[in-house]
Amino acid sequence: MITFSRFEKLGLFFLTVFLLVFLGCEERDYEIIPLESKVLYSIQEGYDEPYTISEPRIMLSMVTEKIYPCFNWSIACEVYLIEDLILIEIIGIYVPEICFFAFGPATYNSFLDISNGEYLLYFTYKGIVDKYILTITDSSIAITEDTLHFTQPNFTLFWRYPPNSFAYLCGTTIGAEWICEDFLDTLLSEVELEEFQFPDSGEISYPCSSMGHYYDMPAKYFFYQEEEDYDTAGEILEVYTHDVISHYSGVGISLINWRNKSYKSWLF
């Protein structure tokens, strides 16, 4: 197996950029316009589809600061993984023939098939290079800034989904706030759970609260022992919905776990 030092990898990186610039100019049947603003990006955990039930994967999301007249415009780029070097070559803004008429930024989303470790994270655009160090552990994704020109991270610390965990979200009308604690007492009396909190700094994977109610309780987070315990929690919510929540309007309770499996009172 051939291994390279970081200096040799930098040499390979610049050679790759050279080849991309001078050999990647084939004709395209779509329009690519220049990048005209900063690119804001995030590296966090996500899922293949909004309602997919699966373990989360590490993903790269990018949006432009500039707002365009069509919300289906996207950031044209190529992503390369060279051992511990992640190279994102931004080409420009992809403009499809059909415009979806609504203002919005150009976007890009893809999954990074990378494991725990430390990576050089480089963004390039027309010979300009932004450099970062990306550190991935079981619990967090951290970005250390080095050289910035045209990119900016939305956050530099992301707390990953802890395995066998879920978020408890509750929102009610004014005067019905007691339901949030009442259901929680019911749940804890029947399922063995351990409450935990995320650190104060950084972005967290789960929602921080329910939204859209007159009262939105701050989210609570719990560990469970087996997947069957989480399914039991869903069954308890279904019974509680019929016995209690159904008698009140504007009340919603949801459970969302680390595998994106959710139970929502309004669906019962």
N, C-alpha and C positions, 0 to 999 in steps of 0.2 A: 504493500500500500504506500503510495507517494503522499508525503505530508509537506506542507509549506509553512514558512514563518509568516508573521504578519506583514513584514516588508515585502515578501514575495507575493503575498495575496494582494497587497496594494498594487504591485506591478501588474498582476493579472487583471485587477479591477480596471486600471487605466487602459490596458490593452483591450479589454471588453468594451469600454466606452468608445475607443477609437473604431473598433470594428462595427459597433452599432451605428455610429455616425456616418461612416463612409460606405458601409455595405448594406445599410438598412434603408436605402432610399428608393425602393421599388415603387412603382406607380400604385396608387390606391384608388378604389372606386367610391371613396367618401372623402369628405372635407375634414382636414385637420387645421385648426386655427391656432395661433400662438397663445401661450399662457400669459395672462395679463394681470395676475394678482397672486398673492400668497396662496399656498396650499396648506390647509389645516388638516392634520391627520391624527388618528387614534389607533393604538394597538391594544386590543382587548379581547375578551372572549365573546363568542356568539354562536349562532346555530345556522344550519343550512337554510332553513325556512322558518318563518315566524312561529309556526305551530308544530315544528318537528320535535319529537321527543328523542333526545340523544344526548350524549355527553358534549359539553361545550368545546369549541375549537378556537384557537387563536386566529384572529382576523385583523386585517389592515383596512381601515376606512379613511378615505380622503374626500375633502370638499374644497372648493375654491372660495376665497373671500368674495370674489366678483359674482354678482347675480346676473344670470343670463335670461333671455326672453323665452327660452324653452326649457322645461324642467327635465327633459330626457337627454340633455347634453351630458357627456361624461368626460372624465380625464383619461386620455389615451396614454397607456404606459405599459412597460414590460417589467416583470419582477423576476430576479435571478437569485438563486441560492447557491453560493460557492463556499462549501464548508461552513465556517462561522462568519461569512460575509453575506449580508442581505442587500442587494442592489436594486433600487427602484429607479428605472430610467423613465422619466416623464417626457412624452413626445409632444403633447399639446392638448387641445380640447377637441374631442371627437364630436362632429356635427352631423347627425343623421339627416336623411332626406326629409323625413316627416317630423314636424315640430309639434310637441305637445304643449299647447299654449297655456303656460302658467310660469311665472317667474320662479327661478330657483338657481342654486349653484350647480356647477358641474360636479359629478360625484364619481367615486370608484370604491368598490368593495371586493375583497378576495380573502381567502383563507391562506395562512402561512403554515405549511407543514414543518414545524420546528418543535424541538423539544427543549427541556430545561438547559440553560447554559448562558454564556455571554456571547453576543454577536456585535459585529460592526454593522451599523445600519446607515447606508448611504443613499441619498436621493440625488439624482442628476437631472439637469435640464440645460441643454445647449452649452455643455462644457462647464457649467457651474455645479459645484458639489456641496451638498449639506451633509454633515457627518454627525452621527450619534452613536452611543453605545446602548445596546438593548440587553437587559438582564432579565432572564425568566427563571423563576423558582416555582415550587409547588403552590405557593400562596400568592405570588405577586408578579406583575410585569412592570419593570422600571426602565425609564428612558433617561439617559444622561446626555445633556446637550454639549456639543463641541463647537461646530462651525455652522452658523445659520445664515442663509441668504433669502431663500424663497419658500421655505417650509416652516411650520411651527406646530409642535404637539399640542393637542387640546388639553392633555394632562400628562404628567411625567411619572405617575404612579397609579397602577390599577390593581385592585384586590380581586383575585380570581374567585370563581364559585367554589366554595368548600364542598367536597364530596359528602353525600348524605346530609344535605342541609336544605332548608326551605325558608321562604319569607312569608310572614303573616301580615296581610294588608286589610285594613278595615276603615270604612267611611260611612258616616251616618248623617242624619239630619240633627239639628240642634234639639237637645232634649232626649235623644236616643243614644247618646254616647256610651251609656252603660252596656250596650250590646257588645261592644268590642271586648271589654274585660270579661263579660259574662260568658261569651263563647270561648275565650281563652281559658278561663277557669274550667269549663266543661272539657275542653280538649286535654288540658294537662292532668285532669283527674282520670283520664282513660288511656292516654298514650304516654310512654316514658320519653320525654324530650329534654334536651339541654339547651338553654338559651345562650347565645354568644353575641358579641358586638364586633363590628369592624373597627379598625383604628380610625382616629379622627382625621388623619391626613389621607389624601389620595381619593381616587374615584372607586366606587364600589360596584360590584356586578349587579346586585339586586336593586329594585326600586327603593327609594327612601320613604315613601308613603303611598297610600292610595290617593287618587286624584279625582276631582270633580264633585266632591261632596261638601256640604256645609261644614262638616267636621271630618278631617282626615287624620287619623291617628298615625303617629310615627311608626314606621315598620318595625317589626320584631323578627329576629332571626333565630332559628333553632336547628340543632342537630338531631337526627333520629338514628336508630340502630340498624334497621332493615327497611328495604323498600316497602315491605308489607305494612310497616308502621305508618308510612306516609299515606298509603292507600286507605288505611283505617282512619287517618285524620280526614281524608276526603269524605268518607262515609259518615263520619260524625258531623261534618259540615252540612251534608245533604239532609240529615235528620233535623239538625238545628234550623236549617232554612225553612223546612215545612212546619216545625213547631213554633218558631219564634219570628224569624225574619219576614216570613210571608204576611205577617200582620202589620208590617210597617212599610211605608214607601220611602225611597231615597236611602236605603241601607244596602251596602255591598261588602261582602267579605270574600277574599280570595287567598289561596295558598299557591305559591309558585316554587318549585324545587329546582335543584341544580341541573337536572336533566330537562328542564323546560316543560315539565308536566304540571298542569295547573288544575285546580278545582275552584270554581266560581259560584257563589251563591245564586246569582241571577240566572245561571244556566240550569239550576235545579227547579 
